[in-house]
Amino acid sequence: MSTSGTATFDLTRNEIIRLALLKCNAIDPTEAVETTQQDDANKFLNMFIKRVSADKPLFGTLDYVIPLYDEKQSYTIGLGGDKNVNRPLAVTQGRRRDSSNIETPVFETSRNEYMDLPLKGSTGIVNQFCYDKQLSEGVLYVWPVSSTASTSLSDGSTDQWTDSPAVTGEYYYTGSDISAEPVYVFADGTELTEGTLGSLANGEYAWGDNDALGADTLYVKTALGDPDGQASGYIKALTTTPDKIVITAHRPLEDMSTSSDNPDFPQDALEMLVDNLAAILSTQYAPHLAVILKQEAQISLQTYFGHDTEDASLKIYPRYS
């Protein structure tokens, strides 16, 4: 057994493309890949990755935590949504997490079952959810809804925010509606991420004093700039820990847009990417090899899908008559 090797082998986007072109005899081993070839192959590669993501999105499972508040019946999930992440392809599980971090299952229903509920604004402890995939943002419906109320930190008329003299673009709150660091902060409904005071990025907030104010306060930075210039309720905060829904989501695998990008796949799936891209390109470059390459691609794809296994316990209960 080798003692000097590593287990960190990987391929960049351009290396995957080059190997696929070599496999279907589109280029000579000593030949450079032309720009047009590379661009076209990159498009085919990303389309294939999207298809695989939709067929069986392995290695793309993440948990997202969404705070429940203001009796909201639905929460958008996607870039610019209430939860500002890539739109999930599917949501497979939900749990309610209370203020003591105790989790209990939340049951998934179909969209039709949710729409059949007679009173969607009923308040209580959430026990059902459904996920409606839309084009750019998904919509997560919950029932019942949470009565935890947010605190509005902008009323659309009163000057309550000041641009920080220390770092332009970071606005600090001068009102009196909060006196301690909030649990969550939202801008136009989108949950902000806690950042570092003095170097906030758009979509971040921090609690502190960067301007010799004499007391800590809330700082935010958003793409729209001054919160005072926005509508009432543009900035909201939760001052108490709310119930949250934790969803297990299948995120889309990332596009490969630059030459040095690495795929969102483990090492044992790299051959599958090369094989399938070669099979796709063979139609143009090597029709006489297409059948063989497609067979190889299908085998490696099935091996990849074979990773979709999970150890689970089997419970058998006696039947009483």
KANORFEN-V934516 format. One record per backbone hydrogen bond with DSSP energy under -1.0 kcal/mol. CO is the residue of the C=O (numbers start at 1). NH is the residue of the N-H. E is the energy in kcal/mol with one decimal. If there is no record, write none. Layout:
BEGIN
CO_NH_E + CO_NH_E
END
This chain:
BEGIN
12_16_-2.3 + 13_17_-2.3 + 14_18_-2.5 + 15_19_-2.4 + 16_20_-2.1 + 17_21_-2.4 + 18_22_-2.4 + 19_23_-2.2 + 20_24_-1.4 + 21_26_-2.9 + 22_25_-1.6 + 28_31_-2.2 + 34_38_-2.5 + 35_39_-2.7 + 36_40_-2.5 + 37_41_-2.7 + 38_42_-2.3 + 39_43_-1.8 + 40_44_-2.2 + 41_45_-2.5 + 42_46_-2.5 + 43_47_-2.3 + 44_48_-2.2 + 45_49_-2.4 + 46_50_-2.2 + 47_51_-2.0 + 48_52_-2.7 + 49_53_-2.4 + 50_54_-1.9 + 51_55_-2.6 + 52_56_-2.5 + 56_58_-2.7 + 60_251_-3.0 + 62_249_-3.3 + 64_247_-2.6 + 66_245_-2.5 + 69_72_-2.1 + 73_142_-2.1 + 75_140_-3.0 + 76_83_-2.3 + 77_138_-3.0 + 78_81_-2.9 + 82_191_-2.5 + 83_78_-2.2 + 83_85_-2.0 + 90_250_-2.8 + 93_248_-2.3 + 94_106_-2.7 + 95_246_-3.5 + 96_104_-1.9 + 97_244_-2.2 + 98_101_-2.3 + 102_98_-2.1 + 104_96_-3.1 + 107_129_-2.0 + 110_114_-2.2 + 111_115_-2.7 + 112_116_-1.4 + 114_117_-1.7 + 119_122_-1.3 + 122_145_-3.2 + 127_107_-2.3 + 128_143_-2.0 + 129_109_-2.7 + 130_141_-2.8 + 132_139_-2.4 + 138_77_-2.8 + 139_132_-3.0 + 140_75_-2.0 + 141_130_-1.9 + 143_127_-2.3 + 143_128_-2.1 + 145_124_-2.2 + 146_71_-2.3 + 148_70_-3.8 + 151_237_-1.9 + 154_233_-3.8 + 160_174_-3.2 + 162_172_-2.7 + 167_170_-1.8 + 170_164_-2.6 + 171_220_-2.4 + 172_162_-2.2 + 184_238_-2.4 + 185_192_-3.1 + 186_236_-2.1 + 187_190_-1.9 + 190_187_-2.4 + 193_205_-2.0 + 196_199_-2.3 + 201_204_-1.3 + 203_193_-2.5 + 204_221_-2.0 + 205_195_-3.3 + 206_219_-3.1 + 208_217_-2.5 + 217_208_-2.5 + 218_173_-2.5 + 219_206_-2.2 + 220_171_-2.6 + 221_203_-2.7 + 221_204_-1.1 + 222_225_-1.4 + 226_229_-1.4 + 227_230_-1.8 + 231_234_-1.6 + 234_188_-3.5 + 235_153_-3.2 + 236_186_-3.1 + 237_151_-3.1 + 238_183_-3.0 + 238_184_-1.2 + 243_68_-2.6 + 244_97_-3.0 + 245_66_-2.5 + 246_95_-2.1 + 247_64_-2.4 + 248_92_-2.6 + 249_62_-2.5 + 250_89_-3.9 + 258_261_-1.6 + 259_14_-1.7 + 261_13_-1.9 + 263_265_-1.5 + 266_269_-1.8 + 267_270_-1.5 + 269_273_-1.6 + 270_274_-2.2 + 271_275_-3.2 + 272_276_-2.3 + 273_277_-2.2 + 274_278_-2.6 + 275_279_-2.2 + 276_280_-2.1 + 277_281_-2.5 + 278_282_-1.9 + 281_284_-1.2 + 281_285_-2.5 + 282_286_-1.8 + 286_289_-2.0 + 289_293_-2.8 + 290_294_-2.5 + 291_295_-1.9 + 292_296_-2.3 + 293_297_-2.5 + 294_298_-2.2 + 295_299_-2.0 + 296_300_-2.3 + 297_301_-2.1 + 298_302_-2.2 + 299_303_-2.0 + 300_304_-2.0 + 301_305_-2.6 + 302_306_-1.3 + 304_307_-1.8 + 305_308_-2.0 + 307_309_-2.5
END
